[in-house]
């Protein structure tokens, strides 16, 4: 039997189960440095927002595009902040990245009118000219 990567094992987990894992997962920044304390608070806020999104995930395999982009940017920003403090491969951030990998496999749902219009125009050109995406 071949070893299964951790991110692939998250693919088989349900969203409610992942939400419970997220709540139980410790952030792990115990240093009382002011900079790290602020990062810890930001990670706790991200944890809470992600938990609320995962719990209310409607099961239609669609993720709000603006939420997904915001989550990607936030995780990248937290990773850079941790790097400035000399902390690399922090476990909680790695777990967030694995969750984002699972979210990346979902369909993006566009809710803003301008984004919908741009996507419609793009798809219309593809159909009219028979060009690949």
N, C-alpha and C positions, 0 to 999 in steps of 0.2 A: 504494500500500500504506500502511495506517495504521500509525503508530508503536505499538508494544506496550509497555505499562508493565512495569517491572522485576518487580513483584509477580506479574503475569500470566505472565511468562516463568518464574518459579519454579514455577508450577503445573504446567508440563509436565515439570519435572525430577523424577527419581526420588529416593527418600529416601536411598539410598546416595550418590548424587551430591551431594545437599545436605549430607550429613554430611562428605564430603570438602571441600566448599567451606567449611564451618564451621571445619574444622581449619586450612585454609589462610588463612582471613581473619584479618588482623592486628587485635589489639585497639586499638592505636594510642595508648595513653597512655604517652608516654615521659618525662613530667615526673617528677622524683624527689620531689615533694611527698608528705609522709606520707599525707595524705588521698587523693590520687590513686593512690598505691601500693596502698592498701587496696582502693580501688574496682577497680583493675586485677586484683588477686588474686581478688576476688569475681567479676569478669567471666570470668576464666580458669576458675574453678570452674563457673560457669554454662555456659561453652563445653564443658567436659568432660562435664557431666551431659547437656546437650542432644545432644552427639555420641553418647553411649552410648544415649540414647533413639532417636535417628534410625537408628543402626546396627541396633538390635534391633527396629525397627518391623516388625510382623508382616505388613504389607501388607493387612490386613483393613479399612483405612480407618477404624479406630477408635483414638481417643486416650483414655488414662486421664484422667478428669475432674479428679481431684485434681492430677495432673501439669500439665495444661493451666492450671488456675487458678493453681497455684504459679508456673508460668513467666510468666504474664501479670503477676502481682503483682511478681515479681522484676525483670522488665524495667522496669516502671513505677517501682519503687524505685530502680533503678540510674539511670534517667533523671533522677529528682529529685536524686539525689546528684551527678550530673554538672552539673545546673543550678546547684546551690549553689556549684560551683567555676567557674561561668561557661562551661561547655562545653555547647553546644547542638548538636543534630543530629549526634552522634558516629556515625561510619560503622558501627562494629560493632553499636551498639545499634539503628540503623536496619535492619541486616541481620537482627538477632534479631526485630525487629518484623515484617519480611517473612516470616520463617519461621513466626511465630505466626499471621500471616494465612493461610498455607497450612494450618497445623494447625487453624485455626478452621473450615475448610471440611470437616474430617473429622467423623465421628460420634464422640460422646463415649461412652466406655465407663465405666460406673459399677461399681466393685468393692466398695464398702462396703455392708454389709447395710442400714443405715439409709437411705442414699441410694437404694438399689434399691427399698426399700419405699415411700419418698416418691414416687418416679417412678411406681411401679406404681399407687399410689392416685390420682395425678394423671391418669394415662392412663385408669384405670377411670372416673373422673368424666367425662372427655371422652367416652368411649364411651357411658356411660349417658345422658348429657344431650345428646349430639350437639353439644357446644360445640367451637368451634375452639380450637386450642392457644393 
